[in-house]
């Protein structure tokens, strides 16, 4: 039976759907995440980017979003209420703005569902983990999943995937040994599992080995259909072995989150490890300079660690 494991960590919430002892879906929500999907908030139109169709708004409380469709007759500078339909997506250089749609002026301002509420709504049971209890997340492979997300290297029986998030799409490159049809089918199942595990949406491209004949290419497409639950759309595999999938994209994937702020990801993982260390815990920790700088910029998290463990901890760059 599938079960969600949930952890209200320091600086982030974590969850993993466990089935047969393995992680099927892994989710992280940083405490400083921008407006969530479903948030209804006040906004102001600051620019009409596509006349009659799309604009840019500033959000009450900070941040911006792309607005579509534009309400009839709206003018630049007008105040309105909006609902977030896609969260901001981190990208190298500049984040992709959140997307919003207009709502009625009488709509009640309210936050979108947080991670705990979203997993609770799936209907699968949720188990809350505590730091003094056995580390069930780690037992199911939590560190390995984070390593996959950070490096993009994913092994499967008979081959390996290289996962690369890019602004236009997330790419999977398949590597392995003949026979190529068996390799491609096994890779299709591995890609489907990785998409679910890392919460990957939007455009997804898969570069399979080139296969001869439609029957072999149909077998790979059928393997994708079996491994990945609806809704999604896909192309057929072309003669060069490329297949594209499109899924709804509501928020950043796990690889995008970790790669957008590697120092923060490393620091929060360290705080998790320290919180779980049985007393008496060490007071002094030597860390990489980027982690020390990140922690110094988030003293509230160090204070929360002290509150939870009863130990005043300091971090020195090594």
Secondary structure, 3 states (H helix, E strand, C coil): CCEEEEEECCCEEEEEEEECCEEEEEEEEECCCCCCCCCEEEEEEEEEEECCCEEEEEECCCCEEEECCCCCCCCCCCEEEEEEEECCECCCCCCECEEEEEECCCCCCECCCCHHHHHHCCCCEEEECCCCCCCHHHHHCHHHHHHHHHHCEEEECCEEEEEEECCCCEEEEEEECCCHHHHHHHHHHHHHHHHHHCCCCEEEEEECCCCCCHHHHHHHHHHHHHHCCCCCEECCCCCCCEEEEEECCCCCCHHHHHHHCHHHHHHHHHHHHHHCCCCCCCCEEEECHHHHHHHHCCHHHHHHHHHHHCCCCEEEEC
